Amino acid sequence: MSRRRPLVIGHRGAPGYRPEHSLASYELALDLGVDAVEPDVVFSKDGVAVIRHENEIGSTTDVADHPEFASRRVTKKVDGAEHTGWFVEDFTWDELATLRCRERLPLLRARSAAFDARHPIMRLRDLLDLVTAAGEREGRAIGVVLEVKHATYFGSLGYDVAGLLATELRDAGWSSGGRPLVIESFEQRILQRMRDRGIRASYIYLLEAEGSAVDLVAAQGAGALTYADQLTASGLDRLAREVDGISLDKRIVLEDPGIVADAHRRGLHVYTWTCRPENAFLSPEFQRGPDAASFGDWEGEWQRVVDAGVDGVFVDHPDLGVAFFGRSGTDR
């Protein structure tokens, strides 16, 4: 059977080498030849789409070093869990622009941490323009895989999440299907709302190995379908009518590679996250030695991903991802 190699997506840019979601991280990912980059999007107090993995920014910025913001450290419940820190929705964009990015895992990724405090936080528009310029400069189609974070939570605060994102994408020239755009979320309802806004994209539903989607829990309580329920035959049948594809926790693919073929038979694309080489992120059988930061047998694990037949992979080290998946996933 002939199939194309997996799409290689720079997960938060190139966070194996630079602090996640920083300009340096995205520039490096693009320079290393990824097919697409993946920003996570949350919202400032004044409704600016901001690129951060979570709305809590204490672990990925230098906000704690700003005495003028010390009083904004609070505890909140987000998606059912309590978090203490500084939250993006409590800052205007102008205030956020004074912060600088930091490595989330400095002990594990000291190389990346060496670039702390060099780059400000990015807006979604900054990245869209960066990718547009890179594609035009390189003469190739480079995609954006936009993950909408905490849509139910931000909706509860009064944000029109779909409306804000739709306006941003239209203004940047990313709404009409002329550029490769994927919109993904762990919450399916925001995907439908974006589609209803007329944004032409591939809509991908993220599924974890455990638990239930936040939007379903908010609507249905304890009786909400679990992610596992949605990967049964009947669950996949429903998803095939409602989304273009699914993106699975890597554990699901490694433990049950047949799920990829099951989804493909229903016309669904299948992505997986996240392919990382460090022992800390590898399945036990592929770990080598006691050092969590050392690279294990990442090629062995990644080959299992290729063999499962996925259509896209998220990587933290784009050079490794482009080289490996380009070699292992060639047309055949």
Long-range contacts (C-beta under 8 A, 24 or more apart in sequence): 1-332, 2-331, 2-332, 3-309, 3-329, 3-331, 3-332, 4-329, 4-331, 5-325, 5-326, 5-328, 5-329, 5-330, 5-331, 6-305, 6-306, 6-310, 6-311, 6-312, 6-313, 6-325, 6-329, 7-35, 7-36, 7-143, 7-271, 7-311, 7-312, 7-313, 8-33, 8-34, 8-35, 8-36, 8-312, 8-313, 8-315, 8-318, 8-321, 8-322, 8-325, 8-326, 9-34, 9-35, 9-36, 9-37, 9-38, 9-143, 9-145, 9-271, 9-312, 9-313, 9-314, 9-315, 10-34, 10-36, 10-37, 10-38, 10-315, 10-318, 10-321, 11-38, 11-273, 11-274, 11-314, 11-315, 11-316, 12-38, 12-39, 12-40, 12-53, 12-316, 13-37, 14-316, 14-317, 14-318, 15-103, 15-104, 15-109, 15-112, 15-316, 16-109, 16-111, 16-112, 16-276, 16-277, 16-316, 16-317, 16-320, 17-111, 17-112, 17-317, 18-112, 18-115, 19-60, 19-101, 19-102, 19-103, 19-104, 19-112, 19-113, 19-115, 19-116, 19-119, 20-53, 20-60, 20-101, 20-103, 20-104, 21-51, 21-52, 21-53, 21-60, 21-101, 21-121, 21-122, 22-101, 22-115, 22-118, 22-119, 22-122, 23-119, 23-120, 23-122, 23-126, 23-130, 24-115, 24-118, 24-119, 26-122, 26-127, 26-130, 26-131, 27-130, 28-318, 29-318, 30-130, 30-131, 30-134, 30-142, 32-318, 32-319, 32-322, 33-318, 33-322, 34-142, 34-315, 34-318, 34-321, 34-322, 35-142, 35-143, 36-142, 36-143, 36-144, 36-145, 36-180, 36-182, 37-127, 37-131, 37-142, 37-143, 37-144, 37-145, 38-144, 38-145, 38-146, 38-147, 38-314, 39-122, 39-124, 39-127, 39-144, 39-145, 39-146, 39-147, 40-147, 40-149, 41-124, 41-146, 41-147, 41-148, 41-149, 41-165, 42-88, 42-89, 42-149, 42-150, 42-154, 43-88, 43-89, 43-154, 43-159, 43-161, 43-164, 44-88, 44-89, 44-91, 44-92, 44-93, 44-96, 45-89, 45-90, 45-91, 45-92, 46-92, 46-93, 47-159, 47-164, 48-93, 48-96, 48-123, 49-123, 49-124, 49-125, 49-164, 49-165, 49-168, 50-88, 50-93, 50-96, 50-121, 50-122, 50-123, 50-124, 51-121, 51-122, 51-123, 51-124, 51-126, 51-127, 52-88, 52-121, 52-149, 53-104, 53-149, 54-83, 54-149, 54-150, 55-87, 55-88, 55-89, 55-149, 55-150, 55-153, 55-154, 56-83, 56-85, 56-86, 56-87, 56-88, 57-85, 57-86, 57-87, 57-88, 57-99, 57-121, 58-85, 58-86, 59-85, 59-102, 59-104, 60-101, 60-102, 60-103, 60-104, 61-86, 61-99, 61-100, 61-101, 61-102, 61-121, 62-99, 62-100, 62-102, 62-116, 62-117, 63-99, 66-98, 66-99, 69-95, 78-150, 78-153, 79-150, 79-152, 79-153, 79-214, 80-214, 80-217, 89-154, 89-157, 93-123, 96-121, 97-121, 107-293, 108-278, 108-280, 108-292, 108-293, 109-293, 110-293, 124-165, 124-168, 125-168, 125-171, 125-172, 128-168, 128-169, 128-172, 128-173, 128-174, 129-172, 131-179, 132-172, 132-173, 132-174, 132-179, 135-179, 141-179, 141-180, 142-180, 143-179, 143-180, 143-181, 143-182, 144-174, 144-179, 144-180, 144-181, 144-182, 145-182, 145-184, 145-204, 146-181, 146-182, 146-183, 146-184, 146-201, 147-184, 147-185, 147-206, 148-183, 148-184, 148-185, 148-187, 148-190, 148-191, 148-194, 149-185, 150-214, 151-185, 151-187, 151-189, 151-190, 151-215, 152-187, 152-189, 152-190, 152-214, 152-215, 152-218, 153-214, 161-190, 161-193, 162-190, 162-193, 162-194, 162-196, 162-197, 163-197, 165-194, 165-199, 166-194, 166-197, 166-198, 166-199, 169-199, 170-199, 175-199, 175-200, 176-200, 177-201, 184-247, 186-213, 186-214, 187-213, 187-214, 187-215, 188-213, 188-215, 188-216, 188-242, 188-243, 189-215, 190-215, 191-243, 192-242, 202-244, 202-245, 202-269, 203-243, 203-244, 203-245, 204-243, 204-244, 204-245, 204-246, 204-247, 204-269, 204-271, 205-239, 205-242, 205-243, 205-245, 205-246, 205-247, 206-246, 206-247, 206-273, 207-231, 207-246, 207-247, 207-248, 207-249, 207-252, 208-249, 209-249, 209-251, 209-252, 231-259, 233-262, 236-262, 236-263, 236-266, 236-268, 237-266, 239-266, 239-268, 240-266, 240-267, 240-268, 243-268, 244-268, 244-269, 245-269, 245-270, 245-271, 245-311, 246-270, 246-271, 247-271, 247-272, 247-273, 247-312, 247-314, 248-272, 248-273, 249-273, 250-274, 250-275, 250-305, 251-283, 253-304, 253-305, 253-308, 253-310, 254-283, 254-301, 254-304, 254-305, 257-304, 257-307, 257-308, 257-309, 260-308, 260-309, 260-310, 261-309, 264-309, 269-311, 269-312, 270-309, 270-310, 270-311, 270-312, 271-310, 271-311, 271-312, 271-313, 271-314, 272-305, 272-308, 272-310, 272-312, 272-313, 272-314, 273-313, 273-314, 274-314, 274-315, 274-316, 275-301, 275-302, 275-305, 275-313, 275-314, 275-315, 275-316, 275-321, 276-315, 276-316, 276-317, 277-317, 277-320, 299-324, 302-328, 303-328
